[in-house]
Amino acid sequence: MSRFVFDPPYIRRTTNRVDAWGIGFLALGIGSLQVVLDTGQRKDWFASNYILFFATCCIVGLVALVIRELVAKSPVVDLRALKNRSFSAGVFLISMLGFVLYSSLVLLPIYLQTLLGYPAYNAGLALSPRGIGALITTPLAGYLTSKTDPRRLLVFGLVLGSATMFSLSHLNLNAGYWDIFWPQVIQGTALSFLFIPLMALSMARISNEKMGNATSIFNLMRNIGGSFGVAIMTTFLSRRTQMHQSQLIAHITPGNAATQRMLHSAQAYFLAKGFDSYAASRKALGALYGMVQQQASMLSFVEAFWVMAVVFLLMVPFLLLLRYSKPAAAQPAAPEPQPVVGVAAPIGQVLAQPESPQEEPEEALLTH
């Protein structure tokens, strides 16, 4: 296989040394961070010694990683690529896109299963239209990226993604499948106009030698942004549900006429089902509490989708940090003189012809 597949010269290793310390600090920092984000909500975050321990390991590992990679001769992650303004801005934006993308992928199935009663299989199918939108528009996004300023496509994608989230923030407990279908299709379209232009702008000024390292940082930050998004939005959902539940319960009192009518109606229903008066009364209270929980959860989902819509819009000003250079127009080549068959040019004319100018080397890409 090595006879036919080989690396180009610009990515061949110049040393056999392995940055073992960098790999260790990277594993410690990122691994501890994932533990904190994945279990933080269940452990009540920093009220738990378990979370405090892994948070400390995360800080120590990441700080040591930065120091090590800046002084190492052959770093496992070359952080110097972040000196490029377009690349560092692109890394920030892809982190925020991961925040919104992964958190919406987690929250929407929870909404469908817990509030609308979808089975897990049907909830997964409800997310598939997002792929349909991306499949249709990705070739168009790739074509337009090479023909126009990619920042315009990014603005379009961010505004479109925000519109889909605002659309989802108007869902309620009576929402049907098509209320989910079309926002998902449009969101898939928005994502195709975000990932391709953003990747093109971020990597435009990265040299071939640094491309592998830069794409590794780019993809890592997208996943880390997604982990932060899932952790933050699930915590937001839980805390806002508790708040709305306490607010709604404040209006359900024995002296409230609407509450009494609802309880009497529920008791009559359970009595008709054959329950005795005590059991019917208890079940009526349970049914009323279940309705309060449903409404509180629905309000928190609406707010979560609204927050993600605002996050999309807040990314628009950061597009100004991305640099875009128009590709230089190709100069038409001068036609070569065609020799005339059977006619010899004078020797003086031949000697007087100027030599063809040598081609100037192209400007090297910015390494950092």
N, C-alpha and C positions, 0 to 999 in steps of 0.2 A: 504493500500500500504506500509506503514512504517513497517508492520510486515514482509514483504518479501524483501524489498529493504532498505539497510542501508549502511552507509559509513564504510569503514574499520577503525580500531582504529587509524592508523597513520594520518588520515586527519580529525578526529573529532576535533571540536573547543574546546579549553581549556578555552575560555572566551567569554562572551556575548557582549563585548564592540565592537562598530562599529567605525571605523576610519572615522568619518564624515568630519573632516578637510582634510584628504587625498583625499577623494572622491571629495570634493569641489574643491581643487586645481587641481586635475586631470582633472575634467570637464572644469575648466577655461583654463588650459594650452592647452590641446588637442583640445578643441572646438575652441579656438581662433586661434590655428595653422591651423586648417582645413579651417576656414574662410579666413585666409591670403592666403593659397595655392590655394583655389578654386576661389577666386575673384581677386587675385593679377594681373593677366594679363589684365583683363578687366578694372581694376582701375589704371593701370600704376604703380603698385607696390608701392614703398615708396614715390612716388611723390604725393600720395593721403593721406590725413589726416585719412581717413577711415581705410586704411591699417596700418598706423602708430599706431592708437589706438589699433587695435586688436593685432598687433605685440607686443606692450608694455604689453597688458594683457597676451599674450602667455608667454613672458619672466618671468613676475612676477609669473604667475601660476606655471610654470615648476620649477623655482628656489625654490619657497615655497614648492612645492611637494617633491623635493629632500631632503630639510632640514627636512621637517615633517616626511618623511618615514624613515630617518636614525635615528631619535630619538624616534619614536613611538614604543610602546611595541607590538602592534598588527597592523602593517601597512597593508593598503589595497594592496600595491604593495611592496614586499620585495626586495629592490634594492641590498641587500647584496648578492644575487645570482650572481651578476655580478663580484664578486671577483673570481669566477671560470674562469680561462683563456679560457678554451674550450667553455664555455657557452657564455662569452662575445664576443669571436671571432665569434661564430655561430650567435649571435644576429646581429653583424655588417654585416656578409655575407648575412643573410636572408633579411636585409634591402636593400642591394644592389641588391639582386635578385628581391625583390619587385619593386625596381626602374626600372629595365629593363623590367620585366614582364608586369607591369601595363602600362608603357609608350608605349610599343610596341602594347599592346591591344587597346590603344587609337589612336595611330598614323596610324596604318594600315587601319582601317575603314575610317578614314578621307581621306587617300590617295585614297582608292577605290571609295569613293563617290564623292569627289571634282574633281579628275583628270581623273578617268576612267569612271565616270558616272554610277557607280553601285547604284541601289536602296538600301535602308537601309537593307531590308530583305536579299538581295543577298550578301551585305557586311558582314552581320552576318554569313551567311553560309560559306563564304570564310575563316572564322576563325575556323570553326569546325574541320578541319583536325588536328589542334593542339591537340584536345582531343583524336583523333584516335591514334596518336603516343604515347600519355601518357597511354592510355588504354592498348595498346599492350605490352609496355615495363615496366610498373610499377611492375608487378609480378617478372620479371627478376631482376629489380633493387633491390627489397626487398630481393630476394634470395641471390644475390651477396653481399649485404651489410653484411649479416651474415657469409659469407664465405671468404671475403678478406678485405683488408684495405679500409675502405670507402673513404679515401682521394684520392685513385686512381680513384674511380668512380666519385668523384667531379671534378677532373682534366679533365676526359673524358667529363663530362657534360658541363663544362665551355668552353672547346675548341669546342665542338659540337654546343653549343649555339652561340658562337662567329662566327662560320662558317655560321650559318643560317642568322645572321644579316649582315655579309659581302655579302651573296647571295642577300638579300633584297636590299642592297645598290647599286646593279647593275640594279634595275628596271628602266623602262622608261615609256613614255606615250603610248607605244605600247604593254605593258605587257599583257599577257593573264591569264586565270584562273590557268593554270598549273604552271605558273611562281610563283604563290602565294601558290599553294597547297603543293608542295613538301617541301619548306622551313618550312611551318607550321607543317607538319608531323615530320620532323626532330627536330624542336624545341620542340615539345611535348615529343619526346624521350629524348632530353637533360634535360628537366625539371624533368622528372621522375628519372634521375640519379643525380639530384641536391637536391631535397627536401627530399627524404628519407634518403640518407646518411648523409646529413647535420643535420637533426633532430636527427638521431641516435648518431652522434658524440657530438652534443651540449648537449644532455640530459644524456649522458653515466655516468657522475659523479655527477648527481643531485639525491639526496635522494628522496624516495617516499613522505616524508612529504613536500618537496619543489617542487614537480613536477608540481602541479597545478599552483603555482605562476610562475614558470619558463616558462611553456607553454603559460601563459597569456602574459608575457613580449615578448616572441618569436613571437607570432602572432600579437601583437600590433605593434612591430617594423617592421614587414613585411608590414602591412597596411600603416604605416607612411612612410616607404620607397617608397611604391607605390604612395602615395600622392605627395611626393617630386618629384618622377619621372615624373608624369603627369604634374605637374606645371612647372618643369624646361624644359621638352622637348617641351611642347606647346609654352612656351616663346621663346625657342631656334628656333623653327620652324617659329614663327612669325617674329622674328628679322632677321633671315637669309633670309627669303623671301623678306623682305624689302631691305636688302643689295644687294641681287642678282638682284632684280628688278632695282635698281638704276644703277647697273653695266651694265645690258643689255640695258637699255634705253640710256645710253651714246653712244651706237653704232648705235642707230636708229636716224639718222639725215637726213634732206632734201638732203644733198649732197651725201648720201650713195646710191650706185647703187642698191644694193640688196634690200634696203628699198623701193626705188622707184618702182622696179619691183613688189614687193609684194603688194604695194598700188595700182598700176595700175591693177594688176590681180584681187584684191579684188573689186575694183571699177567696173571693167567689169562684174564681177559676179553679183553684186547688180543691175547694170543697166539692165542686162539680166532678172532679177527678177521683173522689172517694176518700180524701184525707179528712181527719177529724179537725176540729176548729183550732186546736193548739198547733198541730203540724202545719195546717194551712197558713196560720199566722206567721210561723217561723219561716216557711218557704216564701211567703210574700215579702218578708223583710230581706231574705237572701236574694230574691229576684230584683228587688229595688236596688240593693247594693251592687249587684252585677251590672245593672244599667248605669249606675254612677261610674263604675270602673271602666265600662266601655266608652262612655262619653269623655272621661278624663284621658284615656289612652288616645282617643281620636284627636282631641285637642293637642296633645303633645306631638303626635305624628304631623299634624298640620304645621305646627311651629317648626319642627325639625326640617320639613321640606322647604319651608320659607327661609330658614337660616341657610340652607345649602344654595338656594337661589341667590341670596345676597352674596355668598362667598364667590359664586361665579362672577358677579358684577364687580366685586372688589378686586378681581384679578386684572381687569381691563387696564388700569393705569400702569401696571407693571410691564405692559407690553412695550412701553417707551424705552425700556432698558435694553431691548433686543435690537441689535444692529442688523441692518439689511443693506447689502450692496448689490446694485443692479449688475447682472452679468454683462461683461463687455461684448459689444457687437463684433462679430467676426469680420476681419478685413478681407475683401476679395483679393485673391491671389493674382499677381500680374501674369499675363499670358507669356509663355515662353516663346522665343522666336523660332519659327519653323525654318529649317534649312531648305534652300531651293536646290532641287536636284539638277545636277548638270552645270551649275554656275558656281565658280569659285570666287570667294570674296578676296579683295586685295589684302596683302599681308599687313599693310599699315592699318587698315580698318580693323583687322582682327586684333592687332596689338593695342589699338586705341580703345577697345571695348572695356568698360569698367568691370571690375570683379563684382559678383553678386554679393550683397551685404549678408553677413552672417546673422542668423537669428539670435535675438537676445534671449537669455534664459527668462522663464516666467518668474514672477515674484513668489517667493516662498510663502506658504501659509503661516499664519501666526501660530506659533507652537503653544503659546499660553494666552 
